[in-house]
Amino acid sequence: MKKQYIIPIFVPHLGCTNDCTFCNQKKISGQLKNITVKDVQETIEFYLKNFKSKDAYTEVAFYGGSFTGIEPELQEKLLQTVYDYIKEKKVNSIRISTRPDYINKETLKRLKKYRVKTIELGVQSTNNYILEKCKRGHTYEDVVKASRLIRWYGFKLGHQMMIGLPESTEADDIKTAQDLIKLRPKIVRIYPVLVIKDTELEDEYRNGNYEPLTVNQAVERCKEVCYLFQKKKIKIIRIGLQSTETINSPNKETSEVVAGPYHETFRQLVETSMYYDTIENKIKKINSKIKEVEIVVNPQNVNNVVGYKKENMNRLKEMYDVDVVIKQDIKHKLDKIDVIPTKIHKDFIDDKEEVKLK
């Protein structure tokens, strides 16, 4: 498989006339000025010079804001700038992010002309009450219409959803995932809500009208949503906001995060918890009292088996008094976990007597 590179270009709040209660795109992206054609050129040149592989699939991604809400003339200039690199075979395609209510046939024809491949919609929730509460300015019906149009025109559809929005319960978040699955996206991003400075949500939080999820609560909700997407083979390309100089722990003075389930390795926490569930279920199915197990995995999956700060190993020891030996096999299929009992207790009463199985 060809190596894939992304060249990120942030267009903070450009094209979006809406102010959602949780949003401050300039704070989230870490970029305080709007983008120009020169910025696009310089960014692409910088990344192309620093990519190690010269035979990789390269995509320019316009993140933040709402790209299709930008004035059409500027849209064309930005797209044309990237398209010039596509014609020179230095870049392969373009990805954009936008709002569901900023999608129509005319817009999609324009994007098709400039070799845009992927369109990600900021959905956040499929509950109209919650969307209104957050002042999103669009409805679930807009999401359905936009998603169908995007797929009809042959684009790769992506969805972005949020966990823990104001008044959103775990059931609401799961329902959002289920609704999105029916619209058949190829990729999804899952963002637990963080309280960002200079947002309406910050005021709600400080007034006691909004309580963000804890890290553990956010991990559990994200995990349940991930199971749903994985079952339908929908690729999860991000879990949690990207850490930056300003998007980091609320305990840091320079952080723009006021509160919420921030963790520098949030995705790993979610995946680690999912791996623990798998290992635990396999142990429960073994009809013996186990003293030691061998877990066989691909080397790339070892960190998730061990867990953040060895959390999974410690939990298994605490819950089941099980010692774990990890065997790395480079030929083992990614994300596949084999759990093999290597020592069992001979007697259910006397834990000191053990039988080696290997």
C-alpha positions in Angstrom: 0.0 0.0 0.0 1.2 3.5 -0.9 2.2 5.8 2.0 -0.3 8.5 2.4 0.5 12.1 3.4 -1.8 15.0 4.4 -1.0 18.6 3.9 -3.2 20.5 6.4 -4.3 24.0 5.6 -6.5 25.7 8.2 -9.2 28.2 7.3 -10.4 29.3 10.8 -14.0 30.4 10.7 -13.6 31.5 7.1 -16.9 30.9 5.4 -18.8 30.2 8.5 -21.2 33.0 9.6 -22.5 30.9 12.5 -21.2 31.0 16.1 -21.9 27.7 17.8 -21.8 27.8 21.5 -18.8 25.5 21.8 -16.8 26.8 18.9 -13.9 29.2 18.5 -12.1 28.0 15.4 -9.2 30.4 15.7 -8.4 29.1 19.2 -8.9 25.4 18.1 -6.7 25.6 15.0 -4.1 27.8 16.7 -4.3 30.1 13.7 -5.5 33.7 14.2 -5.4 35.0 10.6 -7.4 33.9 7.6 -5.7 32.1 4.7 -4.4 33.5 1.5 -3.3 32.0 -1.8 0.3 32.7 -0.9 -0.2 30.8 2.5 -1.5 27.8 0.6 1.5 27.8 -1.8 4.0 28.2 1.0 2.4 25.4 3.1 2.3 22.9 0.2 5.9 23.7 -0.7 7.0 23.3 2.9 5.4 19.9 3.3 6.5 18.6 -0.1 10.1 19.4 0.7 9.9 17.6 4.0 8.0 14.4 3.0 10.4 11.5 3.1 8.7 9.4 0.5 8.5 10.9 -3.0 6.1 8.2 -4.2 3.3 8.7 -1.7 -0.4 9.6 -2.1 -0.6 13.2 -1.1 -3.8 15.1 -0.2 -4.3 18.7 0.6 -6.9 19.1 3.4 -8.7 22.4 4.1 -9.6 22.1 7.8 -11.7 24.3 10.1 -14.3 26.9 9.1 -16.7 25.9 6.4 -15.0 25.8 3.1 -18.0 25.9 0.8 -19.3 28.9 2.7 -16.4 31.0 1.5 -17.1 33.5 -1.2 -17.0 31.5 -4.5 -14.3 33.6 -6.1 -11.9 32.9 -3.2 -12.9 29.3 -3.1 -11.9 29.1 -6.8 -8.6 30.8 -6.1 -7.7 28.4 -3.3 -8.8 25.3 -5.2 -7.0 26.4 -8.3 -3.8 26.9 -6.3 -3.9 23.3 -5.2 -5.1 22.1 -8.6 -1.9 23.5 -10.2 0.0 21.0 -8.0 -2.4 18.2 -9.0 -1.7 18.9 -12.7 2.0 18.8 -12.0 1.5 15.4 -10.2 2.9 16.7 -7.0 -0.5 16.4 -5.2 -3.1 13.7 -5.8 -6.4 15.2 -4.4 -8.1 17.7 -2.1 -10.2 17.2 1.0 -12.5 19.9 2.5 -14.6 20.3 5.7 -17.9 22.2 5.6 -21.4 22.5 7.1 -24.4 20.4 5.9 -26.4 23.5 5.0 -23.5 24.8 2.7 -23.9 21.9 0.2 -25.8 22.2 -3.1 -25.5 21.0 -6.6 -23.7 24.1 -7.9 -21.1 23.8 -5.1 -20.5 20.1 -5.7 -19.9 20.7 -9.4 -17.3 23.4 -8.5 -15.5 21.0 -6.1 -15.6 18.2 -8.7 -13.9 20.4 -11.3 -10.9 20.9 -9.0 -10.4 17.3 -8.1 -11.8 17.4 -4.6 -12.1 13.8 -3.4 -13.4 13.9 0.1 -16.0 16.1 1.8 -16.4 16.0 5.6 -19.6 17.3 7.1 -19.6 18.8 10.6 -22.7 17.1 11.9 -22.0 17.1 15.6 -25.5 15.7 16.5 -28.6 14.3 14.7 -30.9 15.5 17.5 -32.5 18.8 16.3 -33.2 20.0 19.9 -29.5 19.6 20.7 -28.4 21.3 17.5 -30.7 24.2 18.3 -29.4 24.4 21.9 -25.8 24.6 20.5 -26.9 27.2 17.9 -25.6 25.1 15.0 -27.9 26.8 12.5 -28.8 23.6 10.6 -31.0 20.5 11.2 -30.6 16.8 10.9 -32.6 17.0 7.7 -29.9 19.2 6.2 -27.4 16.5 7.1 -29.4 13.8 5.3 -29.8 15.9 2.2 -26.2 17.0 2.0 -24.9 13.4 2.6 -27.0 12.0 -0.2 -25.9 14.7 -2.6 -22.3 14.2 -1.8 -22.5 10.5 -2.4 -24.6 11.0 -5.5 -21.8 13.2 -7.0 -19.2 10.5 -6.3 -17.3 12.2 -3.4 -16.0 10.3 -0.4 -18.3 11.2 2.5 -17.0 11.9 5.9 -18.9 12.9 9.1 -17.8 14.6 12.3 -19.7 14.1 15.5 -19.3 15.4 19.1 -19.7 13.5 22.4 -21.1 15.3 25.4 -22.8 18.3 23.9 -25.1 20.4 26.2 -28.1 18.2 27.2 -26.8 15.3 25.1 -27.1 12.0 27.0 -25.2 8.8 26.2 -28.3 7.6 24.4 -28.3 10.7 22.3 -24.7 10.2 21.3 -25.3 6.6 20.4 -28.4 7.6 18.4 -26.3 10.1 16.5 -23.8 7.4 15.5 -26.6 5.1 14.5 -28.2 7.8 12.3 -24.9 8.6 10.6 -24.3 4.9 9.8 -27.5 4.9 7.9 -26.1 7.7 5.7 -23.1 5.5 4.8 -20.0 7.7 5.4 -16.6 6.2 4.6 -14.9 8.0 7.4 -15.8 9.6 10.7 -14.2 11.8 13.4 -15.3 11.8 17.0 -14.7 14.8 19.2 -15.5 14.9 22.9 -16.6 18.4 23.8 -13.9 20.6 25.4 -14.8 24.0 26.9 -12.8 26.5 24.9 -12.0 30.1 26.0 -14.1 32.9 24.6 -17.1 30.7 23.7 -20.7 30.8 24.9 -20.1 27.4 26.3 -17.4 28.8 28.6 -20.0 31.2 30.0 -22.5 28.3 30.5 -19.8 26.3 32.3 -18.7 29.1 34.6 -22.4 29.8 35.4 -22.9 26.2 36.4 -25.2 25.5 33.4 -23.0 23.0 31.7 -20.9 20.1 33.2 -18.4 18.6 30.8 -17.7 14.9 30.8 -14.8 13.5 32.7 -12.1 11.7 30.8 -13.4 8.3 31.9 -17.0 9.2 30.9 -15.8 10.5 27.5 -13.7 7.3 26.9 -16.7 5.1 27.7 -19.1 7.0 25.4 -16.5 7.1 22.6 -15.9 3.4 23.0 -19.5 2.5 22.5 -19.8 4.8 19.4 -16.5 3.3 18.0 -18.0 -0.3 18.3 -20.9 0.8 16.2 -18.8 2.3 13.4 -16.3 -0.6 13.5 -19.1 -3.1 13.1 -20.1 -1.4 9.8 -16.4 -1.1 8.7 -16.5 2.7 8.8 -13.0 4.1 9.3 -12.5 6.2 12.4 -9.8 8.7 11.4 -9.7 10.8 14.6 -10.9 10.6 18.2 -10.4 13.8 20.1 -9.0 17.2 19.1 -5.4 17.4 17.9 -3.1 18.6 20.6 -1.4 21.9 19.8 0.5 24.6 21.7 -2.9 26.0 22.8 -5.1 23.0 22.8 -3.7 21.0 25.8 -4.3 20.5 29.4 -6.5 23.0 31.2 -3.9 23.1 33.9 -1.4 24.9 31.7 -1.5 28.7 31.7 -1.1 28.8 27.9 -4.0 26.4 27.2 -7.2 27.7 25.6 -9.0 24.7 27.1 -11.0 25.7 30.2 -12.4 22.3 31.1 -13.5 19.0 29.7 -12.1 15.5 28.9 -8.7 16.6 27.4 -6.0 14.0 27.3 -2.8 14.1 25.2 -3.4 10.5 24.1 -7.2 10.4 24.2 -7.5 8.0 21.2 -5.1 5.5 22.9 -7.3 5.6 26.0 -10.3 4.7 24.0 -8.6 2.0 22.0 -6.9 0.6 25.1 -10.2 0.2 26.8 -11.6 -1.6 23.7 -8.6 -3.9 23.8 -9.2 -4.6 27.4 -12.8 -5.6 26.7 -11.7 -8.0 24.1 -9.1 -9.6 26.3 -11.5 -9.8 29.3 -14.2 -11.5 27.1 -11.7 -14.1 25.9 -10.5 -14.8 29.4 -14.1 -15.3 30.6 -14.7 -17.9 27.9 -11.8 -20.1 29.1 -13.3 -22.8 31.3 -10.5 -22.8 33.8 -9.2 -20.7 36.6 -6.3 -19.0 34.9 -3.0 -18.0 36.5 -1.2 -16.8 33.3 -2.1 -16.1 29.7 -0.1 -15.4 26.6 -1.4 -12.7 24.4 -0.3 -12.9 20.8 -0.5 -9.6 18.8 1.1 -7.7 16.0 3.9 -5.5 17.3 1.9 -2.4 16.2 -0.8 -3.3 18.7 1.3 -3.9 21.8 0.8 -0.5 23.3 -3.0 -0.9 23.2 -2.8 -4.3 24.8 -0.5 -3.0 27.6 -2.6 0.1 28.0 -1.7 3.7 29.0 0.8 3.4 31.9 0.2 -0.4 31.9 -3.5 0.1 32.8 -4.7 -3.1 31.1 -2.0 -5.2 32.7 -2.8 -3.8 36.1 -6.6 -4.2 35.7 -6.2 -7.9 34.7 -4.0 -8.5 37.7 -6.4 -6.8 40.0 -9.6 -8.2 38.6 -8.6 -11.8 37.8 -5.2 -12.3 39.4 -3.8 -13.1 35.9 -0.3 -12.6 34.8 0.2 -11.7 31.2 3.0 -12.6 28.8 2.9 -10.7 25.5 4.1 -12.4 22.4 4.8 -10.2 19.3 4.3 -11.8 15.9 4.9 -9.6 12.9 2.8 -11.9 10.8 -0.2 -11.6 13.1 -3.1 -9.7 11.6 -3.5 -6.1 12.8 -6.0 -5.7 15.6 -6.3 -9.5 16.1 -5.8 -10.7 19.6 -5.2 -14.3 20.6 -5.4 -15.2 24.3 -3.8 -18.5 25.2 -3.9 -19.9 28.8 -0.4 -21.0 29.8 -0.9 -21.7 33.5 -4.1 -22.7 35.3 -4.8 -23.4 38.9 -5.0 -27.1 39.5 -7.3 -26.7 42.4 -10.0 -24.0 42.7 -9.4 -23.8 46.4 -5.6 -23.9 46.7 -4.3 -21.1 44.4 -0.7 -22.2 45.1 -1.0 -25.3 42.9 -0.4 -24.5 39.3 -0.4 -26.5 36.1 1.8 -25.4 33.1 0.0 -25.9 29.8 3.0 -25.1 27.6 
